[in-house]
Amino acid sequence: VFPSFHGEDVRKNFLSHILKEFRSKGIDLFIDNDIERKRSWGQTVISLFYEVDPTDVKKQTGKTKGDIKIWKQALVEVAKIARYRSRNWFTDAEMIKDIATDVSYKLNHSAPSSDFDGLVGIESQMTKIGSLLQLDSDEVRKIGILGPPGIGKTSIARSLYNQHSQDFQLNVFIDNIKRKYVIPTCSDDYSVKLYLQKQFMSLLTNETDIKIPHLGIVKDRLKDRKVVVVLDDVDRSVQVEAMANKTCWFGHGSRIIVTTQDRRVLKASGINHIHKDGFKELACENVSLVEALPKLKTHIDRDGEIASILKFSYDALNDEDKHLFLHIACFFNGEQADIVEGCLAKCFLDVTQGLRVLAEKSLISMESRAIQMAELLVQLGRKIVLKQSVSDLGKRQFLNGAVDIGEVLSDDKADCSSVIGIDLKEEEDISCTSERSFERLTNLQFLRISGNGINTQSLNYISQKLRVLVWSEFQMPTFPSSFNPKFLVKLEMQFSDLEKLWDEIRPFNNLKWMDLSDSDSLEELPDLSTATNLQELDLKLDLGDCSSLAEIPSSIGNAVNLKTFLIFNCSSLLEIPSTIATITNLKSLRLSGCSSLLELPFNIETVTNPMCIDLRCCSSLMKLPSSIGNAIYLQKLDLSHCSSLVKLPSSIGNILSLEELKLSYCSSLVELPSSMKNLGRLSNLKLEKCLKLEILLANINLESLGYLNLSDCSLLKSYPKISTDIQELDPWTGRISSLQRLVLSGMKKLLNQKPLGISTKFKACIICADGNENGIADGDENGITDLVQTVYCSITSEGNALTACHKRAGQVVKGHLYIFEVEVETEEMTSTELVFEFLVGYWHIYEERINSKTWEIKECGVLQLQEVPLLSIRVVNEDNEPSYTEIGDKPWNPSKTEKRQEKKSKITGASSGI
């Protein structure tokens, strides 16, 4: 501290007392008379008016004409800044003590923090949250930091506070609110808010005995002050309402930061600027490291602080939600939410609400409906279950880990009636167990076996209460006769040796998901008459190995709630039973790779809800039933590689909702029905390698197409002709305003060809569908914007490079037209095919290297001009003035790296305009 004073009497009396008090608090004073230090060094100045009034100083009353001008200006400035007035204290001793305390507080908060210098990832988090803070704005802004317990929310908030608190007039960090300020259940709302507001103001103003008579104090005291407030670990909205309810309570530029694991708190408090997850990715990496290095785990959490935070969050749940938390941690982590809801519906009052609570409290996430629990929380849940019985493993609810599972299944005397779930991971193996291993687990409901060592004959003694059975590589040809699937909700037997499930009809009333994929010995499915709740049937089989499965039972029609029907690569399957038409809730029918399938059921029209039908590689399928046109909700139809398909029914034009139609490699397809022009929502049409297809473009609705692939459709009957005037487009091209990608490679025969002479001149053009609206370079993947962007056009024939040209664009601009005029020596050409290839590249000015970038092309065209004498290649330079450059034997050709990255718009044409 540098005290600057005026008057010898101050040095001898008052200043000496100040010096003594400051030194008692560990503050060193350096006597200095230079009031300019504030300007030149940028230091904080606090003025003290001892036995003088600030207004006298400001007005400079009583001063002589000989006062120096700079001294006058300094006095005016000092009178304006924050100050102490000795008249506000009764004694000098009290004043000096308060001044020393306040200066000590300011020094503590102005000292640079190194607390987070070693915290990996903190800088990236500061960058992400910077856009939410907007510290340059004068608005009062409330920011939320949301994430699961122990993930790093407090660390982020503390780092922000340490970095920016000195820029505010007042600042306060209130940590661990939900623990330090526990709200009694019997308290009324008003009393709670008064109590919390008192604690808040006391910490903010450093007044220990502050009085809060009403809830308007915060606004009255702070409405003109720029403050930063951090409310850490909030779990009740009333905590925010008491301390920072409205932005009008604080002065311009104030920032309120709230950390919580409960999304509902932020929503109730009107906080819309939210930074999510904190160090989620970093935490996952650290967990992996901790698991690999047990000693590091002890060091990181030597005081059990993280575990304590996580356990506190668990303890705050009600009993129902605690049980759900343990079910997820020990068995259902990673499952889809609808599967968890179905499997636990009979175990909980409201599983959906319980999942919502856990998600709102950041104990799980449900992105894309998949339930994910952080590894630290999984460890917490399993540790809680472990403590249910440390010595007697059979009294725990769940068993995880090969050691514990092996011990329980090998003990033929222990009481294991408490065990409801077993999860043996794929990488874990146990010692071979007896045939009666499951006999004592009478309440077992959830069983997942991915590892080895469990005797498959033990299934003879499995619990009748089983709700989930997942057994990978099950090595029996059929289930034992004693197996009762009455309560089974999910059956998953991937890669099994099953030939059939059982002979007689078994109760399947609760079954919703059945997955027998990759069971290459499977010959038949069970009778599904009772499977009225079945939602998904997955019979996906790799590499066509299921050569014996020849039919689907007609009882499949009883599965009226079936939504997804997957049968892949069943090479012997001849037909789909007509009873499938009774499944009115079917959304997805996938039969790809069923190479012997001859036709779909004639009454497919009664399946009114399918959104996707996948018939890829059904190489024996010759036609579709005309009733397909009544599938009015169908959005995707994939017939790729249906090599026997000759034509489509005219009724296909009635599927007005169809968005995607794939007919690539339908080598026998002859024509498209004219009704296809009615498909106003069709955005994706693939006709690649349809070698016999005579395409009349007039029969296709082109207005909505975003992607059109006509590659190697050599019998194209009608093709657009572009005028030399770029404004006068053929009517066909005028109808492709939505087209982003047009693939036309391999087109060897086009109409209206012009003869090729010694050389042929072409005009080529493209319009980019993306890029930058205002012509400013977007930069490369590293954000480098010191670039010059260039559009290239190369021409090849039979893989041989003929020539190339380019146009430096500075920056490629969305919607701008780039035109190339290029001449090709064609006298000795043996092929009638030319390939025009466009590439957008950019040159790093300082790094002197070329990269390429993928761009969407909205429109493109090639026009053959009249025969002309051989000319040099014309290159349009940056200022758009023509120049002529001699091209050697090696014209421009992108490298292999550039080719992998480039956008290949291969436009081929023997000579006619495209």
Beta strands, then each sheet from edge to edge (+ up, - down):
strand 1: 47-49
strand 2: 83-85
strand 3: 141-146
strand 4: 170-174
strand 5: 227-231
strand 6: 255-260
strand 7: 273-276
strand 8: 398-400
strand 9: 421-424
strand 10: 446-449
strand 11: 468-471
strand 12: 490-492
strand 13: 513-515
strand 14: 536-538
strand 15: 564-566
strand 16: 588-590
strand 17: 612-614
strand 18: 636-638
strand 19: 660-662
strand 20: 684-686
strand 21: 707-709
strand 22: 741-743
strand 23: 759-768
strand 24: 787-797
strand 25: 800-810
strand 26: 817-825
strand 27: 835-844
strand 28: 849-853
strand 29: 857-864
strand 30: 873-876
strand 31: 882-885
strand 32: 907-908
sheet 1: 1+ 2+
sheet 2: 4+ 5+ 6+ 3+ 7+
sheet 3: 8+ 9+ 10+ 11+ 12+ 13+ 14+ 15+ 16+ 17+ 18+ 19+ 20+ 21+ 22+
sheet 4: 26+ 23- 29+
sheet 5: 25+ 24- 27+ 28-
sheet 6: 25+ 24- 27+ 32-
sheet 7: 30+ 31-
end
